[in-house]
Amino acid sequence: MDHDKKILLVIILYLYVRFFWKRGLKRKRDNDSRMTGHQYTLELLQGNPKQCIEMLRMSRESFVRLCAHFRITYLLKDSKHVSVEEKMAMFLMMIGHNQRYVVIKRRFQHSKQTIHKFFYEVLDKMMLFAKDMIVPTSFNPNPNIPGHNKRLRKVFKGAVGALDGTLIHAIVPKAQQDLYRGRGKGDCYQNVLAICDFNMNFTFIVAGWEGVAHDSRILSEALSDPDAPFPFPPPEKYYLCDAAYAHTRGFMAPYRNVRYWLGDFRRRRALTNKEKFNHAHAKLRNVIERAFGVLKARFPILKRMAPFPLATQRNIAIACFALHNFIRKEGLSDDFFTQYDQPNVSLQNSHVHVNGNEDEVEAHGSTADRDYMTQLRDEIAEQLMQNIE
């Protein structure tokens, strides 16, 4: 064998080792459980109903309807070896238990690349789903809307829902961590502005803001964002909000420097007209605290986010809000909603302070708008003081 042939043989052997033999090692299957992902999904659907609730964070009936909805409306399709139900089960287990790809890989017997592919496939469809699920309220007279405290809602007859912000845990690159660090906390958070109606359905959300962003600033930006029109209430209607927001037309805040949180009234009842107003206001606005409570109890990933890119973390949060609404609107029995469906559950949002500095609140609306809401608030306070409910 001459010299050139020897060199050619060495090159061929090198290429074989480099591109084929090593590839063969990488492709060696290490998922060897006897229960495939398809079989596990069937077990969730056909086994003990409690198992479906615990693993997928919703009832079997809700899960079946969700998968059917995605098949028909968003054209989520079966793949060659993976059904829509299995894709959705993998997605829900990741956000419902904050699981990493490797855990889902072992449970469903697919490669990490496959899990990654289907996770993002479902998440992309979830963004379309969110646009259909998170829609503004019709602004109908609120006493006719399902929910608690109907007698109080007749006094606050212009109230069409509650508005507030909540912090959702975030994994942030080191260079950006100062912007996302929650006030007084070491962890990083994204700040989400949300509106909900009195039946705990979210009607508007803005996600992805830095944790240090003030609630009123996020609202001001949302009001002027042409790409996501804010559902501003019609004249004489308003959202209930805490004192982190401006008290102006469309937004009714409590009296500042007066007791407000429900827990503040447990030992001593409201005495003055301002205290009575704040107590009634807190009881009605508590609906959004309970809605946040349901949301975070169902999806623990919102309390301890996985290390996804920031855009993905934002989309995961939006998907959780959309799923929350779907389950509520389906009207099926749900353990999480049952737990938080009591009207006086105290769930104070710890990052908001009623007695904060007035200068921190970004004002919007005209002086006439603020005067109008101040007069309306005083009239409601007098009604409550006279026990007219």
C-alpha positions as CSV (number, residue, x, y, z in Angstrom):
1,M,0.0,0.0,0.0
2,D,1.6,3.3,-1.1
3,H,1.9,6.4,1.1
4,D,-1.2,8.2,-0.4
5,K,-3.5,5.2,0.2
6,K,-2.3,5.0,3.8
7,I,-3.1,8.7,4.4
8,L,-6.5,8.3,2.8
9,L,-7.3,5.3,5.0
10,V,-6.3,7.3,8.1
11,I,-8.6,10.1,7.0
12,I,-11.5,7.8,6.5
13,L,-11.0,6.1,9.9
14,Y,-10.8,9.6,11.5
15,L,-14.0,10.7,9.8
16,Y,-15.8,7.5,10.8
17,V,-14.8,8.0,14.5
18,R,-15.6,11.7,14.4
19,F,-19.0,11.7,12.7
20,F,-20.5,8.2,13.0
21,W,-19.1,6.2,15.9
22,K,-19.5,9.2,18.4
23,R,-22.9,9.9,17.0
24,G,-23.9,6.3,17.7
25,L,-22.8,6.7,21.3
26,K,-24.8,9.9,21.7
27,R,-27.9,8.2,20.3
28,K,-27.8,5.3,22.7
29,R,-31.2,5.1,24.4
30,D,-31.2,5.5,28.1
31,N,-34.9,5.7,28.7
32,D,-35.8,2.1,29.6
33,S,-38.9,2.4,31.8
34,R,-41.6,-0.2,31.1
35,M,-44.2,2.6,31.1
36,T,-44.1,4.8,28.1
37,G,-45.2,8.4,28.1
38,H,-48.4,7.4,26.2
39,Q,-49.2,4.8,28.9
40,Y,-48.6,7.2,31.7
41,T,-50.9,9.8,30.1
42,L,-53.6,7.1,29.8
43,E,-53.1,6.2,33.4
44,L,-53.7,9.9,34.4
45,L,-56.9,10.0,32.3
46,Q,-58.2,6.6,33.3
47,G,-56.9,6.1,36.9
48,N,-57.7,7.8,40.2
49,P,-59.1,11.3,39.5
50,K,-57.0,12.6,42.4
51,Q,-53.9,11.7,40.5
52,C,-54.8,13.9,37.6
53,I,-55.4,16.9,39.9
54,E,-52.2,16.4,41.7
55,M,-50.0,15.9,38.6
56,L,-51.7,18.1,36.0
57,R,-53.1,20.7,38.5
58,M,-56.6,20.4,37.2
59,S,-59.4,17.9,37.1
60,R,-59.6,15.2,34.4
61,E,-62.7,16.9,32.9
62,S,-60.8,20.2,32.6
63,F,-57.8,18.5,31.1
64,V,-59.9,16.7,28.5
65,R,-61.7,19.9,27.5
66,L,-58.4,21.8,27.3
67,C,-56.9,19.3,24.9
68,A,-60.0,19.2,22.8
69,H,-60.0,23.0,22.7
70,F,-56.4,23.1,21.5
71,R,-57.0,20.5,18.9
72,I,-60.0,22.3,17.4
73,T,-59.2,26.0,17.9
74,Y,-55.4,26.2,17.8
75,L,-54.7,23.1,15.6
76,L,-52.3,21.5,18.0
77,K,-51.8,18.1,16.4
78,D,-50.6,14.6,17.3
79,S,-47.0,13.9,16.3
80,K,-45.9,10.6,15.0
81,H,-45.3,9.1,18.4
82,V,-46.8,11.8,20.8
83,S,-50.4,12.7,21.2
84,V,-51.8,16.2,22.0
85,E,-52.8,14.8,25.4
86,E,-49.2,13.7,26.1
87,K,-47.8,17.0,24.9
88,M,-50.1,18.9,27.2
89,A,-49.4,16.6,30.1
90,M,-45.7,17.3,29.8
91,F,-46.2,21.0,29.6
92,L,-48.6,21.1,32.6
93,M,-46.3,19.0,34.7
94,M,-43.4,21.3,34.0
95,I,-45.3,24.5,35.0
96,G,-47.4,22.7,37.7
97,H,-44.4,21.2,39.5
98,N,-41.6,23.4,38.3
99,Q,-39.9,20.3,36.8
100,R,-36.8,20.4,34.6
101,Y,-36.5,18.7,31.2
102,V,-34.5,15.7,32.7
103,V,-37.4,14.8,35.1
104,I,-40.0,15.0,32.3
105,K,-37.6,13.0,30.1
106,R,-37.6,10.1,32.6
107,R,-41.3,10.2,33.2
108,F,-42.4,10.3,29.6
109,Q,-39.5,8.4,28.1
110,H,-38.5,10.9,25.5
111,S,-35.2,12.7,24.8
112,K,-34.6,16.2,26.3
113,Q,-34.6,17.6,22.7
114,T,-38.1,16.1,22.2
115,I,-39.4,17.5,25.5
116,H,-37.9,20.9,24.7
117,K,-39.5,20.9,21.2
118,F,-43.0,20.0,22.5
119,F,-42.8,22.4,25.5
120,Y,-42.3,25.3,23.2
121,E,-44.8,24.0,20.7
122,V,-47.5,24.1,23.4
123,L,-46.2,27.4,24.8
124,D,-46.5,29.1,21.4
125,K,-50.2,27.9,21.1
126,M,-50.7,29.1,24.7
127,M,-50.0,32.7,23.5
128,L,-52.9,32.5,21.1
129,F,-55.0,30.8,23.8
130,A,-54.2,33.7,26.2
131,K,-55.6,36.3,23.7
132,D,-58.9,34.5,23.7
133,M,-59.0,33.7,27.4
134,I,-57.9,37.1,28.9
135,V,-60.5,39.5,27.6
136,P,-62.0,42.7,29.0
137,T,-65.1,42.6,31.1
138,S,-68.4,43.6,29.4
139,F,-68.8,46.3,32.1
140,N,-72.3,45.1,33.0
141,P,-73.8,46.2,36.3
142,N,-71.6,44.3,38.8
143,P,-74.4,42.9,41.1
144,N,-75.4,40.5,38.3
145,I,-71.9,39.1,38.0
146,P,-71.2,35.9,39.9
147,G,-69.2,36.4,43.1
148,H,-69.4,37.4,46.7
149,N,-70.4,40.6,48.6
150,K,-73.3,41.4,46.3
151,R,-74.8,43.8,48.9
152,L,-71.5,45.8,49.0
153,R,-71.3,45.7,45.3
154,K,-74.7,47.5,45.1
155,V,-73.1,50.3,47.1
156,F,-70.0,50.3,44.9
157,K,-72.3,50.1,41.9
158,G,-69.8,51.4,39.5
159,A,-67.1,48.8,40.5
160,V,-66.4,46.5,37.6
161,G,-63.4,44.6,39.0
162,A,-60.2,45.0,40.9
163,L,-56.7,46.0,39.8
164,D,-53.3,45.1,41.4
165,G,-49.8,44.0,40.7
166,T,-48.1,40.8,41.9
167,L,-44.5,39.7,41.9
168,I,-43.5,36.5,40.1
169,H,-40.1,34.9,40.7
170,A,-37.6,35.3,37.8
171,I,-34.2,34.0,36.9
172,V,-32.3,36.9,35.6
173,P,-28.7,37.3,34.1
174,K,-26.4,38.9,36.6
175,A,-26.0,42.1,34.7
176,Q,-29.8,42.8,35.0
177,Q,-30.4,41.6,38.5
178,D,-30.6,45.0,40.1
179,L,-33.6,45.9,38.0
180,Y,-35.5,42.7,38.9
181,R,-34.7,42.5,42.6
182,G,-37.9,42.8,44.6
183,R,-38.1,45.5,47.2
184,G,-36.3,44.4,50.4
185,K,-35.8,40.8,49.0
186,G,-32.8,39.0,47.6
187,D,-34.5,37.2,44.8
188,C,-35.4,38.6,41.4
189,Y,-39.0,39.1,40.2
190,Q,-41.0,40.2,37.3
191,N,-43.9,42.5,38.2
192,V,-47.3,41.7,36.6
193,L,-50.2,44.1,36.5
194,A,-53.6,42.4,36.4
195,I,-57.3,43.2,36.5
196,C,-59.9,40.7,37.5
197,D,-63.7,40.7,37.7
198,F,-65.7,39.6,40.8
199,N,-65.7,36.0,39.7
200,M,-61.9,35.8,39.8
201,N,-61.5,35.9,36.0
202,F,-58.5,37.9,34.9
203,T,-59.6,40.4,32.2
204,F,-56.3,42.1,31.5
205,I,-52.6,41.5,32.3
206,V,-49.3,43.1,31.6
207,A,-46.3,40.8,32.3
208,G,-42.6,41.1,32.1
209,W,-41.9,44.3,34.0
210,E,-38.8,44.5,36.3
211,G,-39.4,43.8,39.9
212,V,-38.4,47.3,41.1
213,A,-40.9,49.0,38.8
214,H,-43.5,50.8,40.7
215,D,-47.1,49.6,40.2
216,S,-48.4,53.0,39.2
217,R,-45.6,53.4,36.6
218,I,-46.6,50.1,35.0
219,L,-50.3,51.2,34.9
220,S,-49.3,54.6,33.3
221,E,-47.3,52.8,30.6
222,A,-50.2,50.3,30.1
223,L,-52.7,53.2,29.6
224,S,-50.5,54.6,26.8
225,D,-49.6,51.4,25.1
226,P,-51.2,51.3,21.6
227,D,-50.2,47.6,21.1
228,A,-52.2,46.4,24.0
229,P,-55.2,48.7,24.5
230,F,-56.1,49.1,28.2
231,P,-59.8,48.3,28.9
232,F,-60.6,51.7,30.4
233,P,-64.0,51.6,32.1
234,P,-66.8,53.8,30.7
235,P,-68.0,56.9,32.6
236,E,-69.2,56.2,36.2
237,K,-67.5,52.8,36.2
238,Y,-64.2,52.1,37.9
239,Y,-61.7,49.5,39.1
240,L,-60.9,49.0,42.8
241,C,-57.2,49.5,43.5
242,D,-55.0,50.0,46.5
243,A,-53.2,53.2,47.4
244,A,-50.2,52.3,45.2
245,Y,-52.3,53.8,42.3
246,A,-53.7,57.2,41.7
247,H,-57.3,57.9,42.8
248,T,-58.8,59.3,39.7
249,R,-61.7,58.6,37.2
250,G,-61.8,54.9,36.4
251,F,-59.7,53.9,39.5
252,M,-61.0,54.0,43.1
253,A,-58.3,53.8,45.8
254,P,-58.8,53.7,49.6
255,Y,-58.3,56.6,51.9
256,R,-54.6,56.9,52.6
257,N,-53.1,56.7,56.2
258,V,-56.3,54.9,57.3
259,R,-56.5,51.2,58.3
260,Y,-57.1,49.2,55.2
261,W,-56.1,45.5,55.2
262,L,-58.8,43.0,56.3
263,G,-56.5,41.8,59.1
264,D,-56.4,45.3,60.5
265,F,-60.1,45.1,61.3
266,R,-60.2,41.8,63.1
267,R,-59.5,43.1,66.6
268,R,-61.3,46.5,66.3
269,R,-64.2,47.2,64.0
270,A,-64.3,50.2,61.7
271,L,-65.4,53.3,63.5
272,T,-65.2,56.4,61.3
273,N,-66.7,56.8,57.8
274,K,-63.2,56.5,56.2
275,E,-62.5,53.3,58.1
276,K,-65.9,51.9,57.1
277,F,-65.1,52.7,53.5
278,N,-61.6,51.2,53.6
279,H,-63.0,48.0,55.2
280,A,-65.7,47.6,52.6
281,H,-63.2,48.5,49.8
282,A,-60.8,45.9,51.1
283,K,-63.5,43.2,51.2
284,L,-64.4,43.8,47.6
285,R,-60.8,44.3,46.3
286,N,-59.8,41.1,48.1
287,V,-61.1,39.2,45.0
288,I,-57.9,39.9,43.2
289,E,-55.7,38.7,46.1
290,R,-57.7,35.5,46.1
291,A,-57.3,35.2,42.4
292,F,-53.5,35.6,42.7
293,G,-53.7,33.0,45.6
294,V,-55.4,30.4,43.3
295,L,-53.0,31.1,40.5
296,K,-49.8,30.7,42.5
297,A,-51.1,27.6,44.4
298,R,-51.9,25.9,41.1
299,F,-48.6,26.8,39.4
300,P,-45.7,26.7,41.8
301,I,-43.3,27.7,38.9
302,L,-44.6,31.3,39.6
303,K,-43.0,31.2,43.0
304,R,-39.7,29.6,41.9
305,M,-39.1,30.0,38.2
306,A,-37.0,27.6,36.1
307,P,-34.0,29.1,34.3
308,F,-35.7,29.8,31.0
309,P,-34.9,32.9,28.9
310,L,-36.7,36.0,30.2
311,A,-39.1,36.1,27.3
312,T,-40.0,32.5,28.0
313,Q,-40.5,33.3,31.7
314,R,-42.9,36.1,30.7
315,N,-44.8,33.8,28.4
316,I,-45.1,31.1,31.0
317,A,-46.7,33.6,33.4
318,I,-49.2,34.6,30.7
319,A,-50.0,30.9,30.0
320,C,-50.7,30.4,33.7
321,F,-53.2,33.3,33.8
322,A,-54.9,31.9,30.6
323,L,-55.2,28.4,32.1
324,H,-56.6,29.9,35.3
325,N,-59.4,31.6,33.3
326,F,-60.1,28.6,31.2
327,I,-60.7,26.4,34.3
328,R,-62.9,29.1,35.9
329,K,-65.0,29.7,32.8
330,E,-65.6,26.0,32.3
331,G,-67.4,26.0,35.7
332,L,-66.2,22.5,36.7
333,S,-65.5,21.5,40.2
334,D,-61.9,22.6,41.1
335,D,-60.1,22.1,44.4
336,F,-57.9,25.2,44.1
337,F,-60.8,27.5,43.5
338,T,-62.8,25.9,46.3
339,Q,-59.9,26.7,48.7
340,Y,-59.8,30.4,47.8
341,D,-63.5,31.0,47.1
342,Q,-64.2,32.3,50.6
343,P,-64.8,36.1,50.4
344,N,-62.8,37.1,53.5
345,V,-59.6,35.1,53.0
346,S,-56.8,37.5,54.0
347,L,-54.0,37.4,51.4
348,Q,-52.3,40.7,51.8
349,N,-50.0,41.4,48.9
350,S,-46.8,41.9,50.8
351,H,-45.0,44.2,48.3
352,V,-47.7,47.0,48.4
353,H,-48.0,49.5,51.3
354,V,-51.1,51.6,51.8
355,N,-49.2,54.2,53.8
356,G,-46.5,54.7,51.1
357,N,-45.3,58.1,50.0
358,E,-47.8,60.0,47.9
359,D,-45.1,61.2,45.6
360,E,-44.4,57.6,44.5
361,V,-47.8,57.4,42.8
362,E,-47.7,58.5,39.2
363,A,-50.8,60.7,38.7
364,H,-52.9,60.3,35.5
365,G,-56.1,61.9,34.6
366,S,-57.1,65.6,35.1
367,T,-57.8,67.5,38.3
368,A,-61.5,67.2,37.5
369,D,-61.2,63.4,37.2
370,R,-59.6,63.2,40.6
371,D,-62.1,65.6,42.2
372,Y,-65.0,63.5,40.7
373,M,-63.6,60.2,42.3
374,T,-62.9,61.9,45.6
375,Q,-66.5,63.2,45.8
376,L,-67.8,59.7,44.8
377,R,-65.7,58.0,47.4
378,D,-67.0,60.5,50.1
379,E,-70.6,59.7,49.1
380,I,-70.0,56.0,49.4
381,A,-68.3,56.5,52.8
382,E,-71.4,58.4,54.0
383,Q,-73.7,55.6,52.7
384,L,-71.7,53.0,54.6
385,M,-71.7,55.1,57.7
386,Q,-75.5,55.2,57.6
387,N,-75.6,51.4,57.0
388,I,-77.2,51.8,53.7
389,E,-76.1,48.7,51.8
